Amino acid sequence: MSYTYADLICRDGTINVEKFKKYLDEYTKYIALSSYDLSVMPYFYYYFICFTNFYPPYGGISADYRKIASLKDNLMDWLYYNVDDLSKALIR
């Protein structure tokens, strides 16, 4: 989740897998993650987004949070089609 909030390309609802892998290389210098951890990470994130998303037009959401709500919805759509490929790409 921290990567998707930090990388500007994610605001369009996509994850650049190669950039994400570089991010994880830096992350794992400080926190150990097994191959299994990495492979299930996209599924946990997809599950989290599915159950915490907001549906447009976001009328009841404060203006400060609308961008995050839109980001999560766009990423949920992307993960729907790409979660399996992302998981496979992260296995070391």
KEKE-3310 file (N, C-alpha, C; in steps of 0.2 Angstrom, whole numbers, plus 5000, padded with zeros to 4 digits):
npx = (5004:5010:5019:5010:5004:5015:5021:5019:5013:5004:4993:4985:4979:4987:5001:5018:5027:5041:5046:5040:5046:5059:5057:5053:5065:5072:5065:5065:5078:5077:5066:5063:5056:5048:5048:5035:5028:5030:5023:5010:5007:5001:4988:4983:4983:4974:4962:4961:4958:4946:4937:4937:4934:4927:4913:4911:4899:4907:4900:4898:4910:4924:4932:4946:4948:4944:4953:4961:4951:4947:4959:4961:4950:4953:4965:4960:4952:4963:4970:4961:4962:4976:4982:4986:4997:5006:5008:5016:5027:5033:5039:5053)
npy = (4994:5006:5008:5011:5023:5031:5031:5040:5035:5026:5033:5033:5021:5010:4998:4999:4985:4983:4994:4993:4981:4985:4994:4985:4978:4988:4989:4976:4976:4980:4974:4957:4947:4933:4922:4917:4927:4938:4933:4932:4944:4954:4948:4950:4964:4967:4961:4969:4981:4978:4977:4989:4999:5014:5019:5029:5043:5047:5056:5056:5058:5066:5080:5079:5066:5061:5059:5048:5038:5037:5033:5020:5013:5013:5006:4994:4989:4988:4978:4967:4962:4959:4954:4940:4939:4949:4943:4932:4938:4943:4933:4926)
npz = (5000:5004:4993:4982:4986:4985:4972:4958:4946:4950:4953:4942:4943:4940:4942:4941:4938:4938:4944:4957:4961:4963:4973:4983:4985:4991:5003:5008:5013:5026:5032:5033:5020:5015:5000:4999:5006:4998:4987:4990:4994:4984:4983:4996:4997:4987:4992:5003:4997:4991:5001:5007:4999:4990:4981:4967:4965:4976:4985:4999:5005:5012:5004:5005:5006:4994:4983:4987:4988:4975:4969:4976:4971:4957:4957:4962:4951:4942:4949:4949:4936:4935:4946:4948:4939:4944:4957:4953:4947:4958:4965:4972)
capx = (5000:5014:5021:5005:5003:5021:5023:5014:5010:4999:4987:4981:4977:4992:5007:5023:5030:5048:5048:5038:5051:5065:5054:5053:5072:5074:5061:5068:5084:5076:5061:5063:5050:5050:5045:5028:5026:5030:5018:5003:5006:4996:4981:4981:4981:4968:4957:4960:4955:4939:4933:4938:4934:4921:4910:4909:4903:4910:4897:4898:4917:4927:4936:4953:4949:4941:4958:4963:4945:4948:4965:4959:4945:4957:4969:4956:4951:4969:4972:4956:4965:4983:4984:4990:5004:5010:5011:5021:5033:5037:5042:5061)
capy = (5000:5012:5010:5014:5030:5035:5031:5044:5031:5022:5037:5031:5014:5005:4997:4997:4980:4983:4999:4990:4976:4989:4997:4980:4977:4992:4988:4970:4978:4982:4969:4951:4944:4926:4921:4916:4933:4942:4930:4933:4952:4957:4946:4953:4971:4967:4959:4975:4987:4976:4978:4996:5004:5018:5020:5035:5049:5049:5061:5057:5057:5073:5082:5077:5059:5058:5056:5041:5034:5036:5029:5013:5010:5012:5000:4988:4987:4985:4971:4962:4959:4958:4951:4934:4941:4953:4939:4928:4942:4945:4927:4926)
capz = (5000:5004:4986:4978:4988:4984:4965:4954:4941:4953:4953:4936:4944:4938:4946:4937:4942:4939:4949:4963:4963:4966:4980:4988:4986:4997:5009:5012:5017:5033:5034:5029:5017:5011:4993:5000:5008:4992:4982:4993:4995:4980:4985:5002:4995:4983:4997:5007:4993:4989:5007:5010:4993:4990:4975:4964:4965:4982:4988:5007:5007:5012:4998:5006:5005:4987:4979:4989:4986:4968:4968:4978:4966:4951:4959:4963:4944:4939:4952:4946:4930:4935:4953:4947:4936:4949:4962:4950:4946:4964:4968:4971)
cpx = (5004:5017:5016:5003:5009:5023:5017:5010:5004:4992:4982:4978:4981:4998:5012:5027:5037:5050:5046:5043:5057:5063:5055:5060:5074:5071:5063:5075:5083:5070:5062:5056:5052:5047:5038:5025:5025:5024:5011:5002:5001:4989:4978:4979:4975:4962:4955:4956:4948:4935:4933:4937:4927:4919:4909:4901:4906:4907:4897:4905:4920:4931:4943:4954:4947:4947:4960:4957:4946:4954:4964:4955:4949:4962:4966:4954:4957:4971:4967:4959:4972:4986:4989:4997:5008:5012:5016:5027:5037:5040:5049:5063)
cpy = (5006:5014:5013:5021:5034:5036:5035:5040:5028:5027:5036:5024:5009:5004:4995:4991:4980:4988:4996:4985:4980:4992:4991:4978:4981:4991:4982:4971:4978:4977:4963:4949:4938:4927:4921:4923:4938:4939:4932:4940:4955:4955:4949:4961:4971:4966:4965:4980:4985:4978:4985:5001:5008:5019:5027:5037:5051:5055:5062:5057:5065:5074:5079:5070:5056:5056:5049:5036:5032:5031:5021:5010:5009:5006:4994:4985:4984:4978:4966:4958:4957:4955:4945:4935:4945:4948:4934:4932:4944:4939:4927:4919)
cpz = (5000:4997:4982:4980:4986:4976:4961:4949:4943:4953:4947:4937:4941:4942:4941:4941:4943:4944:4956:4965:4966:4973:4985:4989:4992:5003:5012:5014:5024:5036:5030:5027:5013:5004:4994:5002:5002:4987:4984:4994:4991:4981:4991:5001:4991:4987:5001:5004:4992:4995:5010:5004:4994:4982:4973:4964:4971:4986:4996:5009:5007:5006:4999:5005:4998:4983:4981:4988:4979:4966:4970:4973:4959:4952:4959:4956:4941:4942:4950:4940:4930:4942:4952:4944:4940:4954:4959:4949:4952:4967:4966:4971)
residu = (MET:SER:TYR:THR:TYR:ALA:ASP:LEU:ILE:CYS:ARG:ASP:GLY:THR:ILE:ASN:VAL:GLU:LYS:PHE:LYS:LYS:TYR:LEU:ASP:GLU:TYR:THR:LYS:TYR:ILE:ALA:LEU:SER:SER:TYR:ASP:LEU:SER:VAL:MET:PRO:TYR:PHE:TYR:TYR:TYR:PHE:ILE:CYS:PHE:THR:ASN:PHE:TYR:PRO:PRO:TYR:GLY:GLY:ILE:SER:ALA:ASP:TYR:ARG:LYS:ILE:ALA:SER:LEU:LYS:ASP:ASN:LEU:MET:ASP:TRP:LEU:TYR:TYR:ASN:VAL:ASP:ASP:LEU:SER:LYS:ALA:LEU:ILE:ARG)
# end
